[in-house]
């Protein structure tokens, strides 16, 4: 399973960005793509065209991720909730993708930014829950440990 972090340009230099943890822990199974409204990443577009890619984006029609969910790659929008909404709204290529969501009762421990969505999870927490749902527990636990350390020092 691969994670594609479609990252808002403002996130790249923020020390509170948890997408960096996802890249560090997942290594070659994670790829950061800096979102550009007018110049979508050609490799990402090709990957979408080939299929087996889903967007982690909760809607009433999104499929709940489970071990049986049949996608090779998951796009996770990496940014504030407002930035993620902008990325989605201004990227036509994301609109037709299958959408998935995670079901969890986990409360976010990420308190490094204000004005976040109530009951929302940060990027790393979303990936942790996605990994758990897919049955990749040891990697989820490793990312959880790194995330908790990150939150403690920031």
Long-range contacts (C-beta under 8 A, 24 or more apart in sequence): 1-29, 1-71, 1-72, 1-73, 1-74, 1-131, 1-134, 1-136, 2-29, 2-30, 2-31, 2-72, 2-73, 2-74, 3-29, 3-30, 3-31, 3-73, 3-74, 3-76, 3-127, 3-130, 4-30, 4-31, 4-33, 4-44, 4-47, 4-53, 4-73, 4-74, 4-75, 4-76, 5-30, 5-31, 5-32, 5-33, 5-76, 5-78, 5-123, 6-33, 6-35, 6-44, 6-75, 6-76, 6-77, 6-78, 6-87, 6-91, 6-94, 7-32, 7-33, 7-34, 7-35, 7-78, 7-79, 8-35, 8-77, 8-78, 8-79, 8-80, 8-83, 8-84, 8-86, 8-87, 9-34, 9-35, 9-36, 10-79, 10-83, 11-78, 11-79, 11-83, 15-154, 16-112, 16-113, 16-154, 17-78, 17-123, 18-110, 18-122, 18-123, 18-124, 18-125, 18-147, 18-150, 19-76, 19-78, 19-123, 19-124, 21-124, 21-143, 21-146, 21-147, 21-150, 22-76, 22-123, 22-124, 22-127, 22-143, 24-146, 25-139, 25-142, 25-143, 25-146, 26-127, 26-139, 26-143, 32-78, 35-87, 35-91, 37-90, 37-91, 40-91, 40-93, 44-75, 45-93, 47-73, 48-93, 48-97, 53-97, 53-98, 54-97, 54-98, 54-99, 54-100, 55-94, 55-97, 55-98, 55-99, 55-100, 56-99, 56-100, 56-101, 56-102, 56-126, 56-130, 57-88, 57-94, 57-99, 57-100, 57-101, 58-99, 58-101, 58-102, 59-99, 59-101, 61-99, 62-99, 62-100, 62-101, 63-98, 63-99, 63-100, 63-101, 64-100, 64-101, 64-102, 64-103, 64-133, 65-100, 65-101, 65-102, 65-130, 65-133, 65-134, 66-133, 66-134, 67-133, 67-134, 67-135, 69-100, 69-133, 69-134, 71-98, 71-100, 74-100, 74-130, 76-123, 76-126, 76-127, 76-130, 78-123, 80-113, 80-115, 80-116, 81-116, 81-117, 81-120, 102-126, 102-129, 102-130, 102-133, 103-133, 104-129, 109-147, 109-148, 109-151, 110-151, 111-151, 112-151, 112-154, 124-150
